[in-house]
Amino acid sequence: MFDADQKSFRDLLMEIGRERIRDKAARWDREHEFPWEIHELLSEQGLYGLMIPEEYGGLGRSVVDFAIMLEALGASTADGAVMGALETSSLGAQPILLAGDEEQKKRWLPEVASGEALCAFSITEADTGSDAGSITSTAVREGDTYRIRARKVFCTLGSVARYITVFAKTSKDSGVRGISAFVVDTRDAPGFSVGRVEQKMGLRGNPTVELNFDDVVVPVENRLGEEGTGFATAMQTLAKGRVAVSADSVGVMEFCMRYAAEYARDRKQFGRPLSDLQAIQFKLADMAIKHETARQATFHAARVLDDPASSRTEIGHATAIAKAYSTDVRMEVVSEAIQVLGGYGYMEDHPLERIFRDSKIYQIFEGTNEIQRVIIGREVARAGASR
Ligand SMILES: Cc1cc2nc3c(=O)[nH]c(=O)nc-3n(C[C@H](O)[C@H](O)[C@H](O)COP(=O)(O)OP(=O)(O)OC[C@H]3O[C@@H](n4cnc5c(N)ncnc54)[C@H](O)[C@@H]3O)c2cc1C
């Protein structure tokens, strides 16, 4: 599946995960702590800038390589804090890559690639989640500036990011074609403030917050692309985000499967290891089937994204299938892994309890799995058996 370079990249990340991250995951979760202590290492390895081209300070690697990174970290750590930080900052920077001009890329991307600045992505509002095209935030042009008025919710890393890609309406009457994207530098944005910090079921090492933009004035040079192109940029960004959460899920499934298998070999009931019981072997077999199928779907979607000849429809279809499937079966796999451990799996002494709490959100963000089915179903209905 991978070439020699990709295999050694995967091995390196597995080693970093096992030796530098895995043992800290429970504490970051328990103390709701962003993984700053590992931030320098991630930065040194260039992981925040993996997909950013070399001319802007990144490693210039492919979506497949990005998926390899997340899969390896998932398999070696199952830690949502580090993967969430890498996924979210990359998501925040994607609109700059996709729609920014040369000057904007040179201005912001090197800081993001080096890890000096984190990025966040903010489209969701209290009344518009799945229906992101109906946001009501506004950005009104005043000469060479825009005045942004927005109340955003659920912005991951919103309280630690230097740059926030925010989506607002520059035209109220044009539907999704009235949405534009802006970069807000939080160090220099009077009127910007962080509101409520959400208390979450899982992913507690990544803050998710409300953001207030009360007449934040940004120069025209902070608008990404032409007015009205923001929604298309957001959707293209989320396609990459969907592969990220799929790859993360594939890795986490591998972690859970191994954990359950090792436990089943050690634990004896009725005088023999649990792993000798066919009931337990069948659970492990079902985990393996789901894991392998999700892995194929994820790397297929990553390759579709890397292929410049892929159409938007192909990208939408492949990434939606990978996201919906991988994150649905992730929930099943972690639940069955806990079942293999019996009562011990329910306790905080084992990582599966944390992974179970972390996993639920993957079916919800980057477009809920119902919305992925809307995308898939619409395309199947259109193309029928000719696909
Ligand atoms: C922890 C966390 C982190 C997040 N991080 C970010 C972030 O960094 N940036 C950001 O912008 N947003 C972020 N979000 C927002 C996230 O993307 C939204 O929560 C998600 O898109 C769903 O929107 P909603 O919660 O408003 O649910 P709703 O849209 O209200 O949906 C509720 C239910 O109805 C279903 N539903 C809605 N419409 C349809 C339909 N047409 N057909 C079928 N079913 C439908 C949904 O699938 C869901 O089951 C985050 C959310 C959470 C919880």
PDBQT file of the ligand as one rigid body, heavy atoms in Angstrom, charges set to zero:
ROOT
HETATM    1  C1  LIG A 401     -16.458  19.048  19.724  1.00  0.00    +0.000 C 
HETATM    2  C2  LIG A 401     -16.850  19.799  18.503  1.00  0.00    +0.000 A 
HETATM    3  C3  LIG A 401     -15.889  20.443  17.761  1.00  0.00    +0.000 A 
HETATM    4  C4  LIG A 401     -16.252  21.208  16.643  1.00  0.00    +0.000 A 
HETATM    5  N1  LIG A 401     -15.291  21.919  15.974  1.00  0.00    +0.000 NA
HETATM    6  C5  LIG A 401     -15.679  22.798  15.014  1.00  0.00    +0.000 A 
HETATM    7  C6  LIG A 401     -14.745  23.703  14.432  1.00  0.00    +0.000 A 
HETATM    8  O1  LIG A 401     -13.546  23.692  14.757  1.00  0.00    +0.000 OA
HETATM    9  N2  LIG A 401     -15.186  24.607  13.531  1.00  0.00    +0.000 N 
HETATM   10  C7  LIG A 401     -16.489  24.678  13.151  1.00  0.00    +0.000 A 
HETATM   11  O2  LIG A 401     -16.834  25.532  12.324  1.00  0.00    +0.000 OA
HETATM   12  N3  LIG A 401     -17.402  23.805  13.665  1.00  0.00    +0.000 NA
HETATM   13  C8  LIG A 401     -17.029  22.884  14.579  1.00  0.00    +0.000 A 
HETATM   14  N4  LIG A 401     -17.957  22.030  15.142  1.00  0.00    +0.000 N 
HETATM   15  C9  LIG A 401     -19.333  22.063  14.667  1.00  0.00    +0.000 C 
HETATM   16  C10 LIG A 401     -19.768  20.793  13.953  1.00  0.00    +0.000 C 
HETATM   17  O3  LIG A 401     -19.237  20.750  12.666  1.00  0.00    +0.000 OA
HETATM   18  C11 LIG A 401     -21.305  20.757  14.001  1.00  0.00    +0.000 C 
HETATM   19  O4  LIG A 401     -21.660  20.437  15.331  1.00  0.00    +0.000 OA
HETATM   20  C12 LIG A 401     -21.892  19.769  13.027  1.00  0.00    +0.000 C 
HETATM   21  O5  LIG A 401     -21.726  20.228  11.712  1.00  0.00    +0.000 OA
HETATM   22  C13 LIG A 401     -23.391  19.522  13.288  1.00  0.00    +0.000 C 
HETATM   23  O6  LIG A 401     -24.094  20.702  13.474  1.00  0.00    +0.000 OA
HETATM   24  P1  LIG A 401     -25.061  20.837  14.748  1.00  0.00    +0.000 P 
HETATM   25  O7  LIG A 401     -24.303  20.407  15.921  1.00  0.00    +0.000 OA
HETATM   26  O8  LIG A 401     -25.636  22.191  14.747  1.00  0.00    +0.000 OA
HETATM   27  O9  LIG A 401     -26.202  19.775  14.506  1.00  0.00    +0.000 OA
HETATM   28  P2  LIG A 401     -27.513  19.951  13.581  1.00  0.00    +0.000 P 
HETATM   29  O10 LIG A 401     -27.125  20.468  12.248  1.00  0.00    +0.000 OA
HETATM   30  O11 LIG A 401     -28.542  20.698  14.342  1.00  0.00    +0.000 OA
HETATM   31  O12 LIG A 401     -27.969  18.450  13.401  1.00  0.00    +0.000 OA
HETATM   32  C14 LIG A 401     -28.682  17.725  14.422  1.00  0.00    +0.000 C 
HETATM   33  C15 LIG A 401     -29.013  16.339  13.868  1.00  0.00    +0.000 C 
HETATM   34  O13 LIG A 401     -29.841  16.461  12.692  1.00  0.00    +0.000 OA
HETATM   35  C16 LIG A 401     -29.241  15.809  11.601  1.00  0.00    +0.000 C 
HETATM   36  N5  LIG A 401     -29.499  16.551  10.373  1.00  0.00    +0.000 N 
HETATM   37  C17 LIG A 401     -29.387  17.889  10.165  1.00  0.00    +0.000 A 
HETATM   38  N6  LIG A 401     -29.699  18.192   8.894  1.00  0.00    +0.000 NA
HETATM   39  C18 LIG A 401     -29.965  17.034   8.265  1.00  0.00    +0.000 A 
HETATM   40  C19 LIG A 401     -30.335  16.669   6.926  1.00  0.00    +0.000 A 
HETATM   41  N7  LIG A 401     -30.477  17.584   5.972  1.00  0.00    +0.000 N 
HETATM   42  N8  LIG A 401     -30.553  15.374   6.668  1.00  0.00    +0.000 NA
HETATM   43  C20 LIG A 401     -30.412  14.430   7.622  1.00  0.00    +0.000 A 
HETATM   44  N9  LIG A 401     -30.066  14.700   8.896  1.00  0.00    +0.000 NA
HETATM   45  C21 LIG A 401     -29.852  15.978   9.208  1.00  0.00    +0.000 A 
HETATM   46  C22 LIG A 401     -27.737  15.813  11.932  1.00  0.00    +0.000 C 
HETATM   47  O14 LIG A 401     -27.047  14.815  11.215  1.00  0.00    +0.000 OA
HETATM   48  C23 LIG A 401     -27.774  15.562  13.420  1.00  0.00    +0.000 C 
HETATM   49  O15 LIG A 401     -27.935  14.204  13.672  1.00  0.00    +0.000 OA
HETATM   50  C24 LIG A 401     -17.601  21.254  16.242  1.00  0.00    +0.000 A 
HETATM   51  C25 LIG A 401     -18.568  20.564  16.983  1.00  0.00    +0.000 A 
HETATM   52  C26 LIG A 401     -18.224  19.870  18.115  1.00  0.00    +0.000 A 
HETATM   53  C27 LIG A 401     -19.314  19.221  18.915  1.00  0.00    +0.000 C 
ENDROOT
TORSDOF 0
